Amino acid sequence: MFEQLKVGTWVCVDDQCPIRPVVHTEDGAVTLVFGEPGGFELFLSAGALQTLLLVGGRALEQLSTQTRDLLFADLNNEGEDNDW
């Protein structure tokens, strides 16, 4: 249906960026609209959305683990004498 993905632009989405889904039941797909209407749009088939959520969930789990580990390391080092 479509050619292989080719993108030449970076998109950065932070915690403040609104994300709005537009469900296309007739196509079995969803468009994620980032920012205001007319902003960046990502059209995903149901299968691609499922993969995105699976991969994203794993990445979020890794981020949470790393953040927790860094927090505990900082807490464990509070009582040590540091020469900084």
C-alpha positions in Angstrom: 0.0 0.0 0.0 2.7 2.5 1.0 6.4 2.7 0.3 8.9 2.0 3.0 9.1 4.7 5.7 11.3 7.7 4.8 11.4 10.6 7.2 13.7 13.6 7.2 12.4 15.5 10.2 12.8 15.2 14.0 9.8 15.6 16.2 10.2 16.1 20.0 7.2 15.6 22.2 7.4 16.6 25.9 5.0 16.2 28.8 3.2 19.4 28.0 2.3 18.5 24.4 -1.3 17.6 23.8 -1.9 14.3 22.0 -5.3 13.6 20.5 -6.4 10.3 18.9 -8.6 10.2 15.9 -10.0 6.7 15.4 -10.7 5.5 11.9 -13.0 2.5 12.4 -13.5 2.1 8.7 -9.8 1.6 8.2 -9.0 -0.1 11.4 -6.5 2.6 12.2 -5.9 5.6 14.4 -4.2 9.0 13.8 -2.3 10.5 16.7 -2.3 14.3 16.5 0.5 15.9 18.4 0.1 19.6 19.4 -2.6 21.8 17.9 -4.7 20.8 14.9 -2.4 21.0 11.9 0.6 19.9 14.0 2.4 16.6 13.6 0.1 13.6 12.8 1.0 9.9 12.9 -1.3 7.4 11.1 -1.1 3.9 12.5 -2.8 0.7 11.6 -4.2 -1.3 14.5 -1.2 -3.7 14.3 1.3 -0.8 14.2 -0.4 0.9 17.2 -0.3 -2.4 19.1 3.4 -2.7 18.4 4.0 0.9 19.4 2.3 0.4 22.7 4.2 -2.9 23.4 7.6 -1.4 22.5 6.7 1.9 24.3 5.6 0.0 27.4 8.9 -1.8 27.5 10.8 1.4 27.1 8.8 3.1 29.8 9.6 0.2 32.2 13.3 0.6 31.4 13.1 4.3 32.1 11.3 3.7 35.4 13.8 1.2 36.5 16.8 3.4 35.6 15.2 6.4 37.3 14.5 4.3 40.4 18.0 3.0 40.5 19.5 6.5 40.2 17.2 7.8 43.0 18.2 4.9 45.3 21.9 5.4 44.5 21.6 9.1 45.4 19.8 8.3 48.7 22.4 5.7 49.6 25.2 8.2 49.0 23.7 11.1 51.1 25.5 10.0 54.3 28.9 9.7 52.6 31.6 12.5 52.8 32.0 13.9 49.3 34.9 16.2 48.3 32.9 18.2 45.8 
